């Protein structure tokens, strides 16, 4: 009988322990906000499965285009667990991305999920930037109808409509709650604000520019 070395067993255990979302131990766990007679699982309370309805697994907010009349010219409609309770413990989420001509979904991060983007209409310039370890390399592509692109978990990425018509895409994410960190909003609109001297040194610019950026109204298109 062969025995695995300890480090192999630890590696196998670690690969399971650090997956994006834990594997469910039941058919489903519809999220509810009322904890009475509910069980807390993976960040949400679960409805009694015997009380679950078909509507818990049904989502209609992708039927109509999002309002792109804003500074960014884009709107992201999310179907994460907060909007779609039936996703709880299932390890998946989705989003609809609407773009006006030249609209932008600005550089952002999903700390808990990989994203796969499928273009339905229009032409998008998309890309992601690797970590410092890989020299902050930019991977970019122009996508048209039917094209798919993947953004690895935790890496900065963006989508820009470079066409003169509206664009539509759908994103699929590997977590029920992938999270969102929009770079500009986080850096220049944090509450309380980040110390100006820290940002001046980090970006190697004049502090007047940092003050100007911190005074802006940073729009969230989600």
Beta strands, then each sheet from edge to edge (+ up, - down):
strand 1: 31-32
strand 2: 39-41
strand 3: 44-46
strand 4: 74-79
strand 5: 93-99
strand 6: 104-109
strand 7: 115-121
strand 8: 124-129
strand 9: 138-143
strand 10: 148-151
strand 11: 156-161
strand 12: 167-173
strand 13: 181-182
sheet 1: 1+ 3- 2+
sheet 2: 4+ 5- 12+ 7- 10+
sheet 3: 9+ 8- 11+ 6- 13+
end
